Amino acid sequence: MKKTMIKIVPLLLVLLGSALAAGEKQQKNICYKPGETIAADVSVVDAGGGELRLLDLVEPDTKLIYLLIFGGPGLSGNPGDGPFWCEDSFNGMPLSTYMYLKYREKGVRFVPVVTPPVYHEQYYGIDEGTFLRQPDSSQVYQDYFFRFVDKSEELKAGKIIPFPELYFDPRFKLLFNFKKMSDLTAYAGGNETWLGRFKPCGDDQSYSTPVIWLLSPQGKVLSEPFFGNRYSDSKQIIRFTVRDVEQAVRTILENDENKAER
């Protein structure tokens, strides 16, 4: 009996260690990399609150998905420059405006995804915990979500946001930061396999907004994401320019044309 117990204890320790290791993997950001294909069920939310699969937004003539994830309006108290809670998203928007106006009819499907300030809601007129912890059925969640949508639509109507249709990520699933919220039992957004995988590798910022991902119509990641530009005087960092983004887009489109000619 003692020998049996001695054999069982190490086995239990191994199993426990494996379980802990698996748990640790779920608590870390593992980003998508060039050459990988995003999960088929990656989704965004429309202005009515309905979920849409990202790849279902592809149109028959789409050659490239230009996925822009950015920080949208605060509901009150924006302390920085412009009408967005994320100053860098506001200051970086002209780049994507240029790309949209130039490439919208050249096979590029622009998917702008607006996100709320989920880790600092109380500073922007939102009750703390609304978007990460309140269930979809909560009246608090519903009220703030539609107020956020309305505010975003106002910015679109004022041409500050150039795109004709907006999508939303109120649960911050695409850029979810496990360091900011490690207890997923309190998270109301679910635990999809792609949770946080659009947060760029090596980026230690809370939000990582804005970020641009270039994807094939089938969801293949075609380049490293464009992220990390900071425009404030105190910490200005320019990691990429419109020329860099345009060159990447042009190269992808040219490669697509070359394949079509073969």
KESEMI-701717 format. One record per residue (C-alpha): residue number from 1; residue in one letter; x, z, y. Coordinates in steps of 0.02 Angstrom, whole numbers. Example, Ala and Ser with C-alpha at 12.3 -4.5 7.8 and 13.67 -1.06 7.14 Angstrom:
<pts>
<pt 1,A,<615,390,-225>>
<pt 2,S,<684,357,-53>>
</pts>
This chain:
<pts>
<pt 1,M,<0,0,0>>
<pt 2,K,<141,43,120>>
<pt 3,K,<230,-122,82>>
<pt 4,T,<69,-217,119>>
<pt 5,M,<50,-127,285>>
<pt 6,I,<232,-163,330>>
<pt 7,K,<201,-349,299>>
<pt 8,I,<38,-350,398>>
<pt 9,V,<106,-264,554>>
<pt 10,P,<237,-399,594>>
<pt 11,L,<105,-533,563>>
<pt 12,L,<-13,-449,685>>
<pt 13,L,<125,-438,813>>
<pt 14,V,<161,-624,794>>
<pt 15,L,<-23,-667,814>>
<pt 16,L,<-39,-552,964>>
<pt 17,G,<114,-631,1043>>
<pt 18,S,<42,-805,1016>>
<pt 19,A,<-122,-753,1094>>
<pt 20,L,<-34,-680,1244>>
<pt 21,A,<71,-837,1264>>
<pt 22,A,<-85,-944,1258>>
<pt 23,G,<-166,-833,1388>>
<pt 24,E,<-13,-850,1500>>
<pt 25,K,<-22,-1040,1490>>
<pt 26,Q,<-201,-1035,1551>>
<pt 27,Q,<-148,-932,1701>>
<pt 28,K,<-19,-1056,1765>>
<pt 29,N,<-37,-1217,1863>>
<pt 30,I,<11,-1367,1756>>
<pt 31,C,<3,-1521,1866>>
<pt 32,Y,<-31,-1701,1820>>
<pt 33,K,<123,-1812,1819>>
<pt 34,P,<149,-2000,1837>>
<pt 35,G,<102,-2090,1678>>
<pt 36,E,<-24,-1959,1623>>
<pt 37,T,<-210,-1992,1620>>
<pt 38,I,<-328,-1868,1699>>
<pt 39,A,<-464,-1786,1595>>
<pt 40,A,<-620,-1892,1577>>
<pt 41,D,<-731,-1751,1641>>
<pt 42,V,<-640,-1721,1807>>
<pt 43,S,<-782,-1705,1930>>
<pt 44,V,<-827,-1685,2113>>
<pt 45,V,<-989,-1637,2199>>
<pt 46,D,<-1098,-1747,2307>>
<pt 47,A,<-1185,-1697,2468>>
<pt 48,G,<-1339,-1644,2370>>
<pt 49,G,<-1241,-1525,2259>>
<pt 50,G,<-1242,-1637,2105>>
<pt 51,E,<-1087,-1658,1997>>
<pt 52,L,<-1011,-1831,1980>>
<pt 53,R,<-871,-1884,1864>>
<pt 54,L,<-727,-1948,1968>>
<pt 55,L,<-704,-2101,1859>>
<pt 56,D,<-889,-2145,1876>>
<pt 57,L,<-855,-2180,2061>>
<pt 58,V,<-751,-2331,2012>>
<pt 59,E,<-828,-2497,2065>>
<pt 60,P,<-814,-2666,1974>>
<pt 61,D,<-679,-2729,2093>>
<pt 62,T,<-580,-2566,2100>>
<pt 63,K,<-394,-2589,2070>>
<pt 64,L,<-338,-2419,2133>>
<pt 65,I,<-416,-2249,2167>>
<pt 66,Y,<-353,-2166,2326>>
<pt 67,L,<-399,-1984,2300>>
<pt 68,L,<-382,-1882,2460>>
<pt 69,I,<-412,-1695,2445>>
<pt 70,F,<-416,-1605,2612>>
<pt 71,G,<-471,-1447,2699>>
<pt 72,G,<-630,-1480,2798>>
<pt 73,P,<-725,-1386,2931>>
<pt 74,G,<-736,-1200,2954>>
<pt 75,L,<-909,-1138,2996>>
<pt 76,S,<-843,-1037,3142>>
<pt 77,G,<-684,-968,3216>>
<pt 78,N,<-560,-1110,3183>>
<pt 79,P,<-404,-1032,3262>>
<pt 80,G,<-293,-1186,3251>>
<pt 81,D,<-291,-1362,3317>>
<pt 82,G,<-441,-1473,3286>>
<pt 83,P,<-607,-1446,3197>>
<pt 84,F,<-538,-1421,3020>>
<pt 85,W,<-490,-1253,2948>>
<pt 86,C,<-335,-1342,2883>>
<pt 87,E,<-235,-1402,3032>>
<pt 88,D,<-124,-1511,2924>>
<pt 89,S,<-276,-1600,2853>>
<pt 90,F,<-336,-1636,3029>>
<pt 91,N,<-166,-1695,3090>>
<pt 92,G,<-138,-1798,2934>>
<pt 93,M,<-308,-1884,2937>>
<pt 94,P,<-250,-2032,3046>>
<pt 95,L,<-137,-2087,2903>>
<pt 96,S,<-283,-2102,2782>>
<pt 97,T,<-391,-2178,2919>>
<pt 98,Y,<-263,-2317,2938>>
<pt 99,M,<-256,-2342,2749>>
<pt 100,Y,<-445,-2346,2735>>
<pt 101,L,<-470,-2474,2874>>
<pt 102,K,<-335,-2587,2803>>
<pt 103,Y,<-367,-2576,2616>>
<pt 104,R,<-552,-2534,2593>>
<pt 105,E,<-592,-2716,2551>>
<pt 106,K,<-436,-2748,2447>>
<pt 107,G,<-484,-2660,2288>>
<pt 108,V,<-443,-2482,2342>>
<pt 109,R,<-579,-2355,2306>>
<pt 110,F,<-562,-2212,2431>>
<pt 111,V,<-626,-2046,2366>>
<pt 112,P,<-617,-1913,2503>>
<pt 113,V,<-645,-1737,2435>>
<pt 114,V,<-680,-1600,2562>>
<pt 115,T,<-636,-1420,2517>>
<pt 116,P,<-683,-1253,2599>>
<pt 117,P,<-558,-1113,2639>>
<pt 118,V,<-593,-1021,2477>>
<pt 119,Y,<-451,-894,2492>>
<pt 120,H,<-485,-850,2675>>
<pt 121,E,<-672,-874,2695>>
<pt 122,Q,<-699,-722,2805>>
<pt 123,Y,<-593,-800,2944>>
<pt 124,Y,<-701,-955,2953>>
<pt 125,G,<-878,-889,2959>>
<pt 126,I,<-907,-877,2770>>
<pt 127,D,<-943,-720,2669>>
<pt 128,E,<-791,-676,2565>>
<pt 129,G,<-806,-729,2383>>
<pt 130,T,<-944,-855,2413>>
<pt 131,F,<-869,-1012,2338>>
<pt 132,L,<-761,-936,2201>>
<pt 133,R,<-873,-795,2139>>
<pt 134,Q,<-1055,-831,2180>>
<pt 135,P,<-1153,-926,2045>>
<pt 136,D,<-1233,-1093,2085>>
<pt 137,S,<-1404,-1010,2083>>
<pt 138,S,<-1355,-886,2219>>
<pt 139,Q,<-1446,-912,2383>>
<pt 140,V,<-1288,-860,2475>>
<pt 141,Y,<-1189,-996,2387>>
<pt 142,Q,<-1324,-1127,2418>>
<pt 143,D,<-1339,-1084,2603>>
<pt 144,Y,<-1153,-1091,2637>>
<pt 145,F,<-1127,-1248,2533>>
<pt 146,F,<-1257,-1348,2628>>
<pt 147,R,<-1196,-1282,2794>>
<pt 148,F,<-1022,-1340,2745>>
<pt 149,V,<-1091,-1510,2696>>
<pt 150,D,<-1187,-1527,2860>>
<pt 151,K,<-1033,-1481,2962>>
<pt 152,S,<-931,-1609,2866>>
<pt 153,E,<-1063,-1742,2895>>
<pt 154,E,<-1056,-1705,3082>>
<pt 155,L,<-869,-1739,3081>>
<pt 156,K,<-901,-1901,2988>>
<pt 157,A,<-1033,-1953,3115>>
<pt 158,G,<-909,-1916,3254>>
<pt 159,K,<-780,-2031,3171>>
<pt 160,I,<-658,-1887,3146>>
<pt 161,I,<-677,-1919,2960>>
<pt 162,P,<-677,-2108,2936>>
<pt 163,F,<-755,-2126,2763>>
<pt 164,P,<-937,-2179,2740>>
<pt 165,E,<-967,-2060,2596>>
<pt 166,L,<-896,-1887,2566>>
<pt 167,Y,<-874,-1786,2408>>
<pt 168,F,<-844,-1600,2392>>
<pt 169,D,<-751,-1474,2286>>
<pt 170,P,<-834,-1310,2336>>
<pt 171,R,<-760,-1214,2188>>
<pt 172,F,<-585,-1280,2229>>
<pt 173,K,<-565,-1340,2050>>
<pt 174,L,<-447,-1485,2085>>
<pt 175,L,<-316,-1381,2176>>
<pt 176,F,<-357,-1212,2099>>
<pt 177,N,<-214,-1090,2124>>
<pt 178,F,<-193,-968,1980>>
<pt 179,K,<-78,-859,2085>>
<pt 180,K,<-220,-829,2207>>
<pt 181,M,<-350,-793,2074>>
<pt 182,S,<-283,-749,1903>>
<pt 183,D,<-441,-663,1840>>
<pt 184,L,<-547,-809,1782>>
<pt 185,T,<-683,-692,1719>>
<pt 186,A,<-733,-671,1901>>
<pt 187,Y,<-724,-858,1938>>
<pt 188,A,<-892,-946,1947>>
<pt 189,G,<-824,-1122,1929>>
<pt 190,G,<-790,-1128,1742>>
<pt 191,N,<-625,-1151,1650>>
<pt 192,E,<-605,-1339,1626>>
<pt 193,T,<-444,-1405,1549>>
<pt 194,W,<-405,-1492,1714>>
<pt 195,L,<-428,-1338,1824>>
<pt 196,G,<-291,-1340,1956>>
<pt 197,R,<-202,-1491,1885>>
<pt 198,F,<-210,-1587,2049>>
<pt 199,K,<-107,-1452,2135>>
<pt 200,P,<64,-1538,2149>>
<pt 201,C,<208,-1474,2044>>
<pt 202,G,<325,-1361,2140>>
<pt 203,D,<208,-1333,2286>>
<pt 204,D,<198,-1146,2323>>
<pt 205,Q,<67,-1154,2461>>
<pt 206,S,<-103,-1075,2436>>
<pt 207,Y,<-205,-1233,2460>>
<pt 208,S,<-89,-1386,2451>>
<pt 209,T,<-204,-1481,2569>>
<pt 210,P,<-199,-1621,2612>>
<pt 211,V,<-140,-1713,2458>>
<pt 212,I,<-156,-1896,2408>>
<pt 213,W,<-162,-1951,2226>>
<pt 214,L,<-154,-2134,2174>>
<pt 215,L,<-244,-2168,2010>>
<pt 216,S,<-288,-2321,1907>>
<pt 217,P,<-473,-2359,1878>>
<pt 218,Q,<-449,-2280,1706>>
<pt 219,G,<-377,-2121,1782>>
<pt 220,K,<-192,-2149,1750>>
<pt 221,V,<-78,-2064,1878>>
<pt 222,L,<20,-2206,1959>>
<pt 223,S,<142,-2112,2070>>
<pt 224,E,<196,-1941,2125>>
<pt 225,P,<65,-1864,2239>>
<pt 226,F,<94,-1866,2426>>
<pt 227,F,<89,-1688,2491>>
<pt 228,G,<181,-1558,2594>>
<pt 229,N,<174,-1629,2771>>
<pt 230,R,<166,-1487,2898>>
<pt 231,Y,<133,-1530,3078>>
<pt 232,S,<138,-1365,3174>>
<pt 233,D,<281,-1340,3297>>
<pt 234,S,<343,-1183,3210>>
<pt 235,K,<360,-1258,3035>>
<pt 236,Q,<358,-1446,3052>>
<pt 237,I,<400,-1536,2889>>
<pt 238,I,<373,-1722,2861>>
<pt 239,R,<395,-1766,2678>>
<pt 240,F,<310,-1936,2686>>
<pt 241,T,<247,-2060,2814>>
<pt 242,V,<111,-2192,2817>>
<pt 243,R,<245,-2319,2769>>
<pt 244,D,<282,-2224,2609>>
<pt 245,V,<99,-2217,2560>>
<pt 246,E,<68,-2398,2606>>
<pt 247,Q,<220,-2457,2509>>
<pt 248,A,<158,-2365,2354>>
<pt 249,V,<-16,-2440,2372>>
<pt 250,R,<51,-2616,2402>>
<pt 251,T,<165,-2605,2251>>
<pt 252,I,<22,-2552,2139>>
<pt 253,L,<-91,-2691,2204>>
<pt 254,E,<46,-2821,2184>>
<pt 255,N,<80,-2765,2006>>
<pt 256,D,<-106,-2779,1969>>
<pt 257,E,<-109,-2957,2037>>
<pt 258,N,<43,-3005,1935>>
<pt 259,K,<-41,-2942,1776>>
<pt 260,A,<-198,-3041,1817>>
<pt 261,E,<-96,-3201,1836>>
<pt 262,R,<-13,-3186,1665>>
</pts>
